[in-house]
Amino acid sequence: MSEHRRKPPQPQGGGRAAARRGQTGSSSGRRAAPRSATGSPSDSYDSGGEDRPFGSRAEARRAAQRSSTGGGRRRAADGAGHGGHGGGRRGGPGGPNGPGRGRGREPDPYKKRIIDYPRAGKYGWARWVPSWKLVTGTFIGFCGSLMAVAGIAYAMVGVPDVAAAAKAQNNVYYWANNKPMVSTGGETNRQNIKYEQIPKAMRYAVMSAENKKFETDKGIDPVGIGRALFNMAKGGETQGGSTITQQYVKNAMLNDQSQTMSRKFKELLVSIKVGRTEPKEEVMAGYLNTAYYGRTSYGLQAAARSYFGKDATDLKANECAFLAAVLKGATYYDPAGQTAIDPGATREANTKRATDRTNWILDEMVKDGHLSASERAGYKKDLPKLQNPRSSSELGGQIGYLVDLAKGYVINNTDITEEQLRQGGYEIHTTFDKTKVNELEKAVKKVRKENLDEKRRPKTDKHVQFGGASVDPKNGAIVAIYGGESATKHFTNNADETGAAVGSTFKPFVLAAAMQDGKRDPDLGESQAQDERTKVSPDSYYSGKNKLKIKTYDGSIWKNDKGKEWLQTNDDDESYGTPPNYQIDLREAMRVSANSAFVQLGMDVGLDKVKQAAENAGLRESSLTGTTFPSFSIGISDPSAIRMAGSYATFATSGKQNDPFSVKEVEYEGGTVYRHKSQPKPAFTEQVADNVTDVLKTVVEDGTGTSAQLDGREVAGKTGTTDGNKSAWFVGYTPQLSTAVSMYRMDDDETKKSRPFLEMYGTGGQETIHGASFPAEVWHDYMEQALKGEPAKNFPEAEPIGEVVNDIPTPSVTPTPTESEEEQTEPSTEPSETETTPSPSASETCGPFGTFECEDTGGTETGGTDTGGTDGGVTSSPTESEDPGNTRGNGNGGIFG
């Protein structure tokens, strides 16, 4: 039989295959010795068949494979033992003491290994399941390694040095021409004090607020640390140390403010070391001397002077509780507001947060036995009296406003955090043109000096504020602002946030929406009318009638929540256009600023489309108010001067919108960490934008804005005044520069909780203040100097656009109020905007509202304003749900709001 034919498995002691293998064991090792030579027990098997130690051929093969090692294919069979040990392909002659001719010694497969993995003697999946001994040993080894690493790291870290922590670099701000503007921002406002100089109330306030077990803990909070590590591991928000010791260590590690695991681990080790080696008195003093309290104040002494004008040793318990509240985050707890950093950090919101937390801390001090109930009862629920924020003399004039604006832009538009910026070392290259900044300030001062006299007219000329901003249309760079008299006296930046409604300067967005989206067809259903629209030409006709009954696009009379009809008024109950329907084209309506025409146009187009046009131009959604009321179209919203200048710049660039920006590049340690890239967005078609410009040129050439005319230059712009004569605007542009100027009255005591806008009747000796008066005068004087030396450029020629709608006057479009209707009207005490004559001295007064009396329902909190139906009628008894004026004071102006 051929030796290549498969044979049944042989008995353990011999068999034919073993015999064949044994025959050549002494020579070549390829054949075994015969059974007779091996003493195999197989010699005694009977005729009943072979005795198989394995149940099948497969088992025999697996047994052979398990017994093979090294390079040998099979373990050599032997007669009575293991003839031929090793790795040879086949063993030599068998026998109990057969010499074997294998290629190596075969190890025992069951001999124990140091690490039994994969596991010997196991097969399949069980072979890869580690034993409990292996798991336990690995865990113990891992923990031991960690302890060794932690021990070494613990020995290497040092205790923070408070004096070293006080050192920080300044930030250097540059003008647009790269010449230095000011160096500031480092921790220069700091003075360390000893533990004994810290009031007990201050120590107890921070313990009650942040770390009740401070006097007995070991410097760390294991639960808080575990929570922080877990949040970081799952990608959540990073968390700081929860104990005073950890926060002190965090404040002292100025060279690394990253929120990484390695930094947190180092911070933890330092906290443990400080907790074990430093007295609690040193830790408390170190924490309060390194903490940031806002207003560029580091340490308790600087904070006491900044907020209360006194030394830390003289602080009362409620003042200590307030400073402990501010430690939670000055951006959101400084009552002065920090909208330059976060638009949500308004004066009103911050004051409420600070008040609530201060009172909570005082209550906790009572619970913890650190303050008596009787003493607590002596403190009012309101905040203690605070000083107005004061900056260094270097930040006087407009510099402080410019720095705040640039700082806020960096924090909100780069990866640089507020904390990193406070540590200094940055070179911030701004877009501000020094010459233009000076000229804008000079123009405001000139108007003030020539027209306002607080001593002679204190009731009308006090508390007058101006704001202004100038933007380069081609890229959105803010080249100049006017934020107020001085950043060291008037903290609010009037260019970036005021809450002053913009009035009729909003009307160009209504016209743009009418040309871009078109009016809806009243003969179509609501769904179809949204899609099938008629784009409107500036030559289209609308009613300029006073007390116009406003309709929805389908012809039904618009009614308020109380079911009352809305009659829109014009100045002094004057109607524009030809009787009996008083039709007037939109160009003329813009020239004379007829409210009724634009309110009805807005309703025909859809207030949602008007809102979208304003946002496309560059206004923020958060600054748009009363978007479902007809008067939305005539300017009850309160965007900032920066945003108004930027949005009009969109028309100057034929429809390309650039977001305003104040920082073009930031450098750190010689390398660029941020560089601005302007990304123009299409807001309107060229036809639409150029036609808006063409209409606004008419306003300056022969309308309410003639006082803004510039010698030899084309100018487009719009005046605006709000109800109650509480704010006035002029916004205009040339192809090279867009500028907005606002004027309003507001009590300049910024510590007051409620600061409503004040009327300007009689201000400057004028019967009323309107956009064509002082704001346009400031605009003119500034632009003449700002554009000096630059060549005059013309706007692009406007191409015809849209269809002329309502060109056939019909009585049904603008019904004349009947006698009974007139009898229903109530005498109004509130005026609306008027812009009636093309001369600079035109009366831009606010007349009666007509049918419904306008109630003063403006915001009463800081930043609020009366906007109950600006330039138009409102309900006789507005409620919060129906009066858009009640949305005032939303603090949306920050960061170019």
C-alpha positions in Angstrom: 0.0 0.0 0.0 1.3 3.4 -0.9 2.6 5.3 2.1 0.6 8.4 0.8 -2.7 6.7 1.3 -4.6 7.9 4.4 -4.5 5.3 7.2 -6.9 5.0 10.1 -5.4 6.3 13.4 -3.0 3.9 15.1 -2.9 2.8 18.6 -0.8 5.0 20.9 1.9 2.4 21.2 2.6 1.6 17.6 0.9 0.8 14.4 2.0 0.6 10.8 2.7 4.2 10.4 4.8 4.2 13.6 6.7 1.2 12.3 7.4 2.9 9.1 8.6 6.0 10.8 10.8 4.0 13.1 12.5 2.1 10.3 14.5 5.1 9.3 15.0 6.7 12.7 18.6 5.8 13.0 19.6 7.1 9.6 17.7 9.8 7.9 14.9 10.2 10.4 12.3 9.8 7.7 10.9 6.4 8.7 10.0 5.0 12.1 11.4 1.8 13.6 9.4 -1.3 13.3 7.1 -2.2 16.1 9.2 -5.2 17.1 12.1 -2.9 17.8 10.2 -0.5 20.0 8.5 -2.8 22.4 5.2 -1.3 21.5 2.2 -2.5 23.4 0.4 -2.9 20.1 2.0 -6.3 19.8 -0.6 -7.7 22.1 -3.7 -6.4 20.4 -6.3 -9.1 19.5 -8.1 -9.9 16.3 -11.1 -7.9 17.3 -9.4 -4.7 16.0 -7.0 -2.0 16.9 -7.3 -0.2 20.3 -7.8 3.5 19.4 -7.0 6.0 22.2 -8.9 8.6 20.1 -12.4 8.4 19.1 -11.9 9.4 15.4 -9.3 10.3 12.8 -10.0 14.0 13.4 -9.2 13.7 17.1 -6.0 11.8 16.3 -4.9 14.6 13.9 -5.7 17.3 16.5 -3.7 15.3 19.1 -0.8 15.1 16.8 -1.0 18.9 16.1 -1.1 19.7 19.8 2.0 17.7 20.5 4.0 19.3 17.7 6.3 22.2 18.4 9.1 24.2 16.7 9.6 23.5 13.0 8.5 19.8 13.1 5.3 18.9 11.3 4.5 16.0 13.6 5.7 14.6 16.8 7.7 11.4 16.2 5.8 8.3 17.2 7.6 5.8 19.4 7.0 2.4 20.7 7.0 2.9 24.4 7.8 6.5 25.1 9.0 9.5 23.2 11.5 8.2 20.7 13.0 11.1 18.8 12.3 14.2 21.0 12.5 17.5 19.3 11.4 19.4 16.3 12.5 17.0 13.5 10.0 16.2 10.9 9.9 12.6 12.1 11.6 10.9 15.1 14.4 8.4 15.1 14.3 4.9 16.4 11.8 4.7 19.3 12.1 2.9 22.5 12.3 4.0 26.1 15.8 5.3 25.6 15.8 5.9 21.9 18.4 8.5 21.0 16.1 10.3 18.5 17.3 12.3 15.5 15.0 15.4 15.9 16.1 18.9 15.1 15.6 20.2 18.7 14.2 19.5 22.1 10.4 19.9 22.3 9.3 22.0 25.4 6.5 20.9 27.6 3.4 22.8 26.3 1.9 22.9 29.8 4.9 24.4 31.5 3.8 27.6 33.4 4.6 31.0 31.8 5.0 34.3 33.6 2.1 35.8 31.7 -0.3 33.1 30.7 -1.9 34.9 27.7 -3.2 33.6 25.4 -4.0 30.9 27.9 -2.4 27.5 27.5 -4.7 24.5 27.6 -7.7 26.5 26.4 -9.1 26.5 22.9 -11.4 28.7 20.9 -12.7 31.9 22.5 -11.7 30.7 26.0 -8.1 30.9 24.9 -8.4 34.7 24.7 -10.3 35.4 28.0 -7.8 36.6 30.6 -7.7 34.9 33.9 -8.7 36.7 37.1 -5.1 36.5 38.2 -4.0 38.3 35.1 -6.7 41.0 35.4 -5.9 41.6 39.1 -2.1 41.7 38.5 -2.5 44.1 35.6 -4.8 46.5 37.6 -2.4 46.5 40.6 0.6 47.2 38.2 -1.3 50.0 36.6 -2.2 51.6 39.9 1.3 51.2 41.1 2.6 52.9 38.0 0.2 55.8 38.4 1.2 56.2 42.1 4.8 56.3 41.1 4.3 58.9 38.4 2.1 61.0 40.7 4.7 60.7 43.5 7.4 62.0 41.2 5.2 64.7 39.8 4.1 65.8 43.3 7.7 66.1 44.4 8.6 68.2 41.3 5.7 70.8 41.6 6.2 73.9 43.7 3.9 76.1 45.8 2.6 79.2 43.9 4.3 82.5 44.5 1.7 85.3 44.9 4.3 88.0 44.0 5.1 86.1 40.7 1.4 85.7 40.0 1.0 89.4 40.0 3.3 89.8 37.0 1.7 90.0 33.6 2.3 91.8 30.3 0.4 94.6 28.7 -1.4 94.3 25.4 -0.4 96.8 22.8 -3.2 98.3 20.6 -2.3 99.8 17.2 -4.0 102.3 14.9 -4.9 101.2 11.3 -1.5 102.7 10.2 0.2 100.3 12.6 1.4 103.1 14.9 0.9 102.4 18.7 -2.4 103.6 20.2 -2.1 102.5 23.8 -0.5 99.8 26.0 -2.9 98.3 28.5 -4.6 95.2 29.7 -1.9 93.7 31.9 -2.4 93.2 35.6 -1.3 96.7 36.5 -4.2 97.5 38.8 -3.2 95.2 41.7 -2.1 95.7 45.3 -1.5 92.8 47.6 -2.6 93.0 51.2 -1.9 90.9 54.2 -4.3 88.4 55.7 -4.9 90.6 58.7 -6.1 93.4 56.4 -8.8 91.3 54.9 -12.2 91.8 56.7 -13.7 88.7 58.3 -16.9 89.3 56.4 -14.9 88.9 53.1 -13.4 85.7 54.2 -16.7 84.3 55.4 -18.5 85.5 52.3 -16.3 83.6 49.9 -16.4 80.5 52.1 -20.2 80.6 52.3 -20.4 81.1 48.6 -17.7 78.8 47.3 -16.2 76.4 49.9 -18.0 75.9 53.2 -15.4 73.3 54.4 -12.4 75.4 53.5 -11.1 75.5 57.1 -11.1 71.7 57.4 -10.6 70.4 53.9 -7.2 69.2 52.5 -7.3 71.6 49.5 -9.2 69.5 47.1 -12.7 68.2 46.6 -12.6 64.6 45.2 -16.2 64.6 44.1 -15.8 67.9 42.3 -12.6 66.7 40.6 -14.3 63.4 39.5 -17.1 65.4 38.1 -14.8 67.7 36.2 -12.7 64.8 34.8 -15.8 63.0 33.7 -17.2 66.0 31.9 -13.9 66.6 30.1 -13.6 62.9 29.2 -17.0 62.9 27.6 -16.3 66.1 25.7 -18.4 68.4 27.9 -17.6 71.8 29.3 -14.4 72.0 31.3 -14.7 72.8 35.0 -12.4 74.6 37.3 -11.4 73.7 40.9 -14.3 73.8 43.3 -12.3 74.7 46.4 -10.7 78.0 47.3 -7.3 76.3 47.3 -7.8 75.0 43.7 -9.0 78.4 42.5 -6.1 80.1 44.1 -3.7 77.6 42.3 -5.6 78.2 39.1 -5.2 82.0 39.4 -1.5 81.7 40.2 -0.7 79.4 37.2 -0.6 82.3 34.8 1.8 80.7 32.4 -0.7 78.1 31.4 -4.4 78.9 31.1 -5.3 76.0 28.8 -8.2 73.7 29.6 -6.3 70.4 29.1 -6.1 67.2 31.1 -2.3 67.7 31.7 -2.9 71.2 33.0 -5.7 70.0 35.3 -3.6 67.2 36.6 -0.7 69.6 37.4 -3.2 72.0 39.0 -4.5 69.1 41.1 -1.1 68.1 42.4 -0.2 71.7 43.2 -3.5 72.0 45.1 -2.8 68.9 47.1 0.7 70.2 48.0 -0.6 73.6 48.9 -3.3 72.0 51.1 -0.7 69.9 52.9 2.0 72.5 53.3 0.5 76.0 53.4 -1.5 77.5 56.3 -5.1 78.3 55.5 -4.5 82.0 56.2 -1.9 82.1 53.4 -4.2 80.3 51.0 -7.1 82.7 51.7 -4.9 85.7 51.3 -3.4 84.3 48.2 -6.8 83.7 46.6 -8.2 87.1 47.3 -5.0 88.8 46.2 -4.9 87.0 42.8 -8.6 86.9 41.9 -10.0 89.0 39.1 -13.0 91.2 40.1 -13.6 93.0 36.8 -12.9 96.6 35.9 -9.2 95.7 35.4 -9.0 95.0 39.1 -6.9 92.2 40.5 -7.0 91.5 44.2 -9.3 92.6 46.9 -7.7 96.0 47.5 -8.0 97.1 43.8 -11.6 95.8 43.7 -12.6 97.8 46.8 -11.3 101.0 45.3 -12.8 100.3 41.8 -16.3 99.5 43.1 -16.6 101.5 46.4 -13.8 104.0 46.4 -12.5 102.7 49.8 -9.8 100.4 51.2 -10.5 96.8 51.7 -10.3 97.1 55.5 -13.3 99.4 55.4 -15.7 97.1 53.5 -19.0 96.3 55.0 -20.6 92.9 55.0 -22.9 93.5 52.1 -20.1 95.0 50.1 -18.0 91.9 50.8 -20.9 89.7 49.7 -21.1 91.7 46.5 -17.4 91.3 45.7 -17.7 87.6 46.5 -20.6 87.5 43.9 -18.5 89.3 41.3 -15.8 86.5 41.7 -18.2 84.1 39.9 -17.5 86.1 36.7 -17.1 89.8 36.4 -18.4 89.8 32.8 -21.9 88.7 34.0 -22.0 90.2 37.6 -20.6 93.7 37.1 -23.7 95.9 37.2 -22.1 98.3 34.7 -22.6 95.6 32.0 -20.1 94.0 29.7 -21.9 94.0 26.3 -18.6 94.5 24.5 -17.7 91.0 25.6 -21.1 89.4 25.5 -24.3 91.1 24.2 -26.2 89.2 26.9 -24.2 90.9 29.7 -26.4 94.0 29.8 -26.6 96.4 32.7 -30.1 95.1 33.5 -29.2 91.4 33.4 -26.0 91.9 35.3 -27.6 93.9 38.0 -30.2 91.3 38.5 -27.7 88.5 38.7 -25.4 90.4 41.1 -28.3 91.4 43.3 -29.7 87.9 43.5 -26.3 86.3 44.3 -25.3 89.0 46.8 -28.5 88.4 48.8 -28.0 84.7 48.5 -24.5 84.9 49.9 -25.7 87.1 52.8 -28.4 84.5 53.6 -25.8 81.7 53.5 -23.5 83.6 55.8 -26.4 83.6 58.3 -27.0 79.9 57.9 -23.3 79.2 58.4 -23.1 81.3 61.6 -20.9 83.9 60.1 -23.4 86.8 60.2 -26.2 87.5 62.7 -29.8 87.6 61.5 -30.2 91.2 62.9 -27.2 92.5 60.9 -28.5 90.7 57.8 -31.8 92.4 58.3 -30.1 95.8 58.2 -29.0 95.3 54.6 -31.5 96.2 51.9 -32.2 93.8 49.0 -30.7 96.3 46.6 -27.0 96.4 45.9 -24.7 98.6 47.9 -24.0 102.0 46.3 -21.4 101.5 43.5 -19.0 103.9 41.8 -19.2 104.5 38.1 -16.5 102.5 36.4 -13.3 104.3 36.0 -10.4 103.5 33.7 -6.8 104.7 33.7 -6.0 108.1 32.3 -4.5 106.5 29.3 -8.0 105.3 28.4 -9.7 108.7 28.5 -11.5 110.3 25.6 -12.3 107.9 22.8 -9.4 105.5 23.4 -11.2 103.6 26.1 -14.2 103.0 23.8 -11.9 101.9 21.0 -10.0 99.4 23.3 -13.2 98.0 24.6 -14.6 97.5 21.1 -11.4 95.8 19.9 -11.1 93.7 23.0 -14.7 92.5 22.6 -14.1 91.7 19.0 -11.0 89.6 19.8 -12.8 87.6 22.5 -15.9 86.9 20.3 -14.2 86.3 17.0 -10.9 84.5 17.8 -9.8 81.5 19.9 -8.3 83.9 22.4 -10.2 83.8 25.7 -10.9 86.8 28.0 -8.6 85.2 30.6 -5.7 84.9 28.1 -6.2 88.4 26.9 -6.0 89.7 30.5 -2.6 88.1 30.9 -1.4 90.3 28.1 1.4 89.9 25.6 -0.8 90.5 22.5 -0.3 93.0 19.7 -3.7 94.0 18.4 -3.9 95.8 15.1 -7.2 97.7 14.8 -9.0 99.2 11.9 -9.4 102.6 13.6 -8.1 105.6 11.6 -6.7 108.1 14.1 -7.5 111.2 12.0 -11.1 110.1 11.4 -11.7 109.3 15.1 -10.4 112.8 16.0 -12.6 114.5 13.4 -15.7 112.7 14.5 -15.1 113.7 18.1 -14.4 117.3 17.0 -17.7 117.4 15.0 -19.7 116.4 18.1 -17.9 118.8 20.4 -18.5 121.7 17.9 -22.3 121.0 17.9 -22.3 120.7 21.7 -20.4 124.0 22.2 -22.5 126.0 19.7 -26.0 124.7 20.7 -26.2 123.2 24.1 -26.1 125.2 27.3 -26.7 123.1 30.4 -26.5 126.0 32.8 -29.0 128.2 30.9 -31.3 125.3 29.9 -30.8 122.5 32.5 -34.2 121.0 31.9 -33.7 120.5 28.2 -29.9 120.5 27.5 -28.7 118.2 30.3 -28.1 114.5 29.7 -27.8 114.8 25.9 -25.8 112.0 24.3 -24.4 111.5 20.8 -23.2 108.3 19.2 -21.5 107.7 15.9 -19.8 105.2 13.7 -18.1 105.2 10.4 -17.5 102.1 8.2 -15.5 101.5 5.1 -18.1 100.0 2.6 -15.6 97.9 0.6 -14.7 95.6 3.5 -16.7 96.6 6.6 -13.7 98.0 8.6 -14.8 100.4 11.4 -12.6 103.4 10.8 -14.1 105.7 13.5 -16.6 105.8 16.4 -17.8 108.3 18.9 -18.7 106.5 22.1 -19.4 109.5 24.4 -17.8 112.4 26.2 -15.0 110.2 27.7 -14.6 106.5 28.5 -13.4 107.5 32.0 -16.6 109.5 32.6 -19.3 107.9 30.5 -18.9 104.1 30.5 -21.5 103.1 27.9 -20.2 103.1 24.3 -22.9 105.1 22.5 -21.7 103.7 19.1 -22.3 100.1 20.1 -25.3 100.1 22.4 -28.0 102.6 23.4 -31.4 101.2 22.9 -32.4 104.4 20.9 -34.9 103.6 18.2 -33.8 104.5 14.7 -37.1 105.9 13.3 -37.4 106.6 9.6 -33.9 105.6 8.8 -35.4 102.1 8.7 -37.6 102.9 5.7 -34.9 102.0 3.1 -35.1 98.4 4.2 -38.9 98.4 3.4 -38.2 99.8 -0.1 -35.4 97.2 -0.7 -37.8 94.3 0.3 -40.5 95.7 -2.0 -38.0 95.7 -5.0 -36.3 92.4 -4.0 -39.2 90.2 -3.0 -42.2 92.1 -4.3 -45.8 92.8 -3.0 -48.3 90.0 -2.7 -51.3 89.7 -5.0 -54.5 90.2 -3.0 -56.5 88.1 -5.5 -54.5 85.0 -4.7 -54.7 82.7 -1.8 -52.2 83.1 1.1 -50.0 80.2 0.0 -50.0 81.2 -3.7 -49.5 84.9 -2.9 -46.2 84.1 -1.1 -44.8 82.7 -4.3 -46.4 84.9 -7.0 -45.3 88.4 -6.2 -44.9 91.7 -8.1 -41.6 93.4 -7.7 -42.2 97.1 -7.0 -40.7 100.0 -8.8 -39.8 103.2 -6.8 -42.2 104.9 -9.1 -45.1 102.9 -7.6 -47.9 104.8 -5.9 -49.1 104.5 -2.3 -51.3 106.7 -0.2 -49.7 109.5 1.7 -53.0 110.3 3.5 -53.0 111.1 7.2 -54.9 108.7 9.4 -54.7 106.1 6.7 -56.6 102.9 7.5 -53.9 100.2 7.2 -54.8 97.0 5.5 -53.3 93.5 5.3 -52.1 92.5 1.8 -55.5 90.9 1.0 -57.4 94.1 1.6 -58.8 93.4 5.1 -58.5 96.1 7.7 -55.6 95.4 10.1 -56.8 95.2 13.8 -54.9 94.9 17.0 -55.4 92.3 19.7 -58.4 94.3 21.0 -60.1 94.3 17.6 -59.4 98.0 17.0 -58.5 99.3 13.6 -55.1 101.0 13.0 -55.1 104.5 11.5 -51.6 105.6 10.6 -50.8 109.3 11.1 -48.4 111.7 9.4 -46.8 114.9 10.8 -49.3 117.3 12.2 -52.2 115.3 10.7 -50.8 116.4 7.3 -51.6 114.3 4.2 -49.3 114.0 1.2 -50.3 113.6 -2.4 -53.3 114.6 -4.5 -56.8 114.4 -2.9 -59.1 112.5 -2.6 -56.8 109.4 -2.5 -53.6 111.2 -1.8 -51.5 109.0 -4.1 -47.8 109.6 -3.9 -44.9 107.7 -5.5 -42.4 105.9 -3.2 -39.6 108.2 -4.2 -41.6 111.2 -3.0 -42.8 109.4 0.1 -39.1 108.8 1.0 -38.2 112.4 0.3 -40.9 113.8 2.7 -40.8 110.7 5.0 -44.5 109.9 4.7 -45.2 107.2 7.3 -48.5 106.0 5.9 -47.1 105.0 2.6 -44.3 102.9 4.0 -46.5 101.3 6.7 -48.9 100.1 4.0 -46.0 99.0 1.7 -44.6 96.9 4.5 -47.9 95.2 5.0 -48.2 94.5 1.2 -44.7 93.0 1.0 -45.0 91.2 4.3 -43.2 92.2 7.5 -41.3 88.9 7.4 -39.7 90.1 4.2 -39.0 93.5 5.6 -37.3 91.9 8.6 -35.2 89.6 6.2 -34.1 92.6 4.2 -32.9 94.4 7.3 -31.0 91.3 8.4 -29.5 90.9 4.9 -28.3 94.4 5.0 -26.4 93.7 8.2 -28.7 94.4 11.2 -28.8 91.8 13.9 -32.1 89.9 14.5 -31.8 90.6 18.2 -32.1 94.3 17.6 -35.3 94.1 15.6 -38.4 94.8 17.6 -42.1 94.5 17.1 -41.7 92.6 13.8 -45.5 91.7 13.6 -46.7 95.3 14.1 -47.3 97.7 11.2 -45.1 100.3 12.8 -42.1 97.9 12.4 -41.6 99.4 9.0 -41.0 102.9 10.4 -38.2 102.2 12.8 -39.3 101.0 16.3 -36.1 98.8 16.4 -32.8 99.9 18.0 -29.7 98.8 16.1 -26.4 100.3 17.0 -24.8 103.1 15.1 -22.1 100.7 14.0 -24.7 98.3 12.5 -26.7 101.1 10.9 -23.5 102.4 9.2 -22.7 98.9 8.1 -26.1 98.2 6.7 -26.2 101.4 4.6 -22.8 100.5 3.4 -24.4 97.4 1.8 -26.3 99.8 -0.5 -23.1 101.7 -1.2 -21.5 98.5 -2.5 -24.4 97.6 -4.8 -25.7 94.9 -2.5 -22.6 93.2 -1.1 -22.7 93.0 2.7 -19.7 93.0 4.9 -19.9 92.5 8.7 -18.3 95.4 10.6 -15.1 94.5 12.2 -12.5 96.4 14.4 -9.5 94.1 14.5 -7.5 93.1 11.4 -4.7 91.1 13.0 -3.5 89.8 16.3 0.1 88.8 17.1 1.6 87.0 20.0 5.3 86.5 20.7 6.1 87.5 17.1 3.6 85.2 15.4 0.3 85.9 13.9 -2.6 84.2 15.8 -5.5 85.9 13.9 -5.9 87.7 10.7 -9.3 89.0 9.5 -10.6 88.0 6.1 -13.5 90.0 4.7 -16.1 87.7 3.2 -18.7 89.8 1.3 -22.2 88.2 1.1 -24.8 89.0 -1.5 -27.6 90.8 0.3 -29.5 92.4 -2.7 -29.1 92.5 -6.4 -27.2 95.4 -7.9 -30.5 96.7 -9.3 -32.2 96.8 -6.0 -29.3 98.3 -4.1 -28.6 100.9 -6.7 -32.2 102.0 -6.8 -32.3 102.4 -3.0 -29.3 104.6 -3.3 -30.9 106.6 -6.1 -34.0 107.2 -4.0 -31.9 108.2 -0.9 -29.9 110.6 -3.1 -33.2 112.5 -3.6 -33.6 112.8 0.2 -30.3 114.7 0.5 -30.6 116.6 -2.8 -34.2 117.9 -2.3 -35.7 116.3 0.9 -35.4 116.2 4.6 -31.6 115.6 4.5 -30.4 118.6 2.6 -28.2 119.7 5.5 -26.0 116.7 4.9 -25.0 117.8 1.4 -21.2 117.7 0.7 -19.4 120.0 -1.7 -18.9 118.2 -5.0 -19.9 114.8 -3.8 -22.9 112.5 -4.3 -24.5 111.6 -1.0 -27.3 109.2 -0.2 -28.9 109.2 3.3 -32.0 109.3 5.5 -33.2 111.2 8.5 -35.1 109.7 11.4 -36.9 110.8 14.5 -38.9 108.8 17.0 -42.1 109.3 19.0 -41.9 111.6 22.0 -38.9 113.3 20.3 -36.6 111.0 22.3 -34.1 110.1 19.6 -33.0 111.5 16.2 -30.7 110.0 13.6 -29.0 110.7 10.3 -27.4 107.8 8.4 -25.7 108.5 5.1 -23.0 107.4 2.7 -20.8 108.1 -0.2 -19.1 105.4 -2.3 -16.1 105.5 0.0 -17.6 105.9 3.5 -20.8 105.2 5.4 -21.6 107.0 8.7 -24.4 106.9 11.2 -25.0 109.6 13.9 -27.5 109.3 16.7 -28.7 111.8 19.4 -30.9 111.2 22.4 -31.3 112.2 26.1 -30.8 109.8 29.0 -29.8 110.3 32.6 -26.1 109.7 32.6 -26.0 108.3 36.1 -25.2 104.8 35.1 -25.6 103.5 38.6 -29.4 104.0 38.4 -31.5 101.0 37.9 -34.0 102.8 35.7 -32.8 105.2 33.1 -35.7 106.0 30.6 -35.1 108.1 27.5 -36.1 111.8 27.9 -37.9 114.1 25.5 -35.8 116.6 23.5 -38.5 119.3 23.0 -36.6 122.6 23.4 -33.2 121.0 23.5 -30.6 123.3 22.0 -33.2 126.1 21.9 -35.1 124.3 19.1 -38.7 123.4 19.3 -37.9 119.8 18.4 -34.9 117.8 17.6 -35.0 115.9 14.3 -32.6 114.0 12.1 -32.0 116.9 9.8 -30.8 119.2 12.6 -27.9 118.3 15.0 -27.3 114.7 13.8 -27.1 115.7 10.2 -24.9 118.7 11.1 -22.4 116.4 13.0 -22.5 114.0 10.0 -21.8 116.8 7.5 -18.9 118.3 9.5 -17.2 114.9 10.0 -17.6 113.7 6.5 -16.2 116.9 5.0 -13.0 116.3 6.9 -12.9 112.5 6.7 -13.0 112.5 2.9 -10.7 115.5 2.5 -8.1 114.7 -0.1 -10.0 111.7 -1.5 -11.3 112.0 -5.1 -15.1 112.4 -5.5 -16.8 109.3 -6.8 -20.3 108.9 -8.2 -22.7 106.1 -7.4 -23.5 103.5 -10.1 -26.4 104.5 -12.4 -29.6 102.9 -11.3 -31.3 100.7 -13.8 -35.1 100.6 -14.0 -36.6 97.9 -11.8 -40.0 96.4 -11.0 -43.5 97.4 -12.0 -45.4 100.5 -11.2 -48.2 99.4 -8.9 -51.3 101.4 -7.9 -50.8 103.8 -10.8 -54.5 104.1 -11.2 -55.9 105.9 -8.2 -59.0 104.2 -6.8 -61.0 105.4 -3.8 -61.1 101.9 -2.4 -57.4 101.9 -1.9 -57.3 104.8 0.6 -60.8 105.4 1.9 -61.4 108.8 3.5 -62.4 108.4 7.1 -66.1 109.1 7.6 -67.4 111.5 10.1 -68.3 108.7 12.4 -64.8 107.4 12.1 -63.3 110.8 13.1 -65.6 110.9 16.1 -64.1 107.6 17.3 -60.6 109.1 17.5 -59.2 110.1 20.8 -57.0 113.2 21.2 -53.4 112.1 21.3 -50.7 113.4 23.5 -47.8 111.7 21.6 -46.2 113.1 18.5 -45.0 111.2 15.4 -42.2 111.9 13.1 -42.4 114.7 10.6 -40.2 115.5 7.7 -42.0 117.9 5.5 -39.9 120.4 3.7 -36.6 120.1 1.7 -35.0 123.0 3.6 -32.4 122.4 6.3 -34.7 124.1 8.8 -37.6 122.0 7.9 -39.9 121.0 10.8 -39.3 117.4 11.5 -41.7 117.4 14.4 -43.8 114.6 15.8 -47.6 115.2 15.5 -50.6 113.4 17.0 -51.0 109.8 16.5 -54.6 110.0 15.4 -57.1 107.3 16.2 -55.4 105.8 19.2 -53.5 107.5 21.9 -50.0 106.3 22.2 -49.2 105.3 25.7 -45.6 105.6 26.9 -44.8 102.0 27.4 -41.1 102.0 26.8 -38.7 100.1 28.9 -38.2 101.4 32.3 -34.9 99.5 33.0 -31.5 100.7 32.0 -31.2 100.8 28.2 -34.9 101.1 27.7 -36.7 103.5 25.5 -40.2 104.6 24.6 -41.0 103.0 21.3 -44.8 102.5 21.5 -45.6 103.0 17.9 -42.7 105.0 16.6 -43.8 107.3 13.8 -47.2 105.7 13.8 -50.4 105.0 15.7 -50.9 102.3 18.3 -53.7 101.0 20.4 -55.3 103.2 23.0 -54.3 100.9 25.8 -51.3 98.8 24.7 -50.6 95.7 26.6 -47.2 93.9 26.9 -48.3 91.5 24.2 -49.4 94.1 21.8 -47.0 97.0 22.3 -43.7 96.5 20.6 -42.3 99.1 22.9 -42.2 96.7 25.7 -39.5 94.7 24.1 -37.2 97.6 24.6 -34.2 97.3 26.9 -33.2 94.0 25.5 -29.5 94.8 25.6 -28.9 93.7 22.1 -26.4 96.4 21.1 -23.2 94.9 22.3 -20.5 93.9 19.8 -21.9 96.1 17.0 -25.5 95.2 17.9 
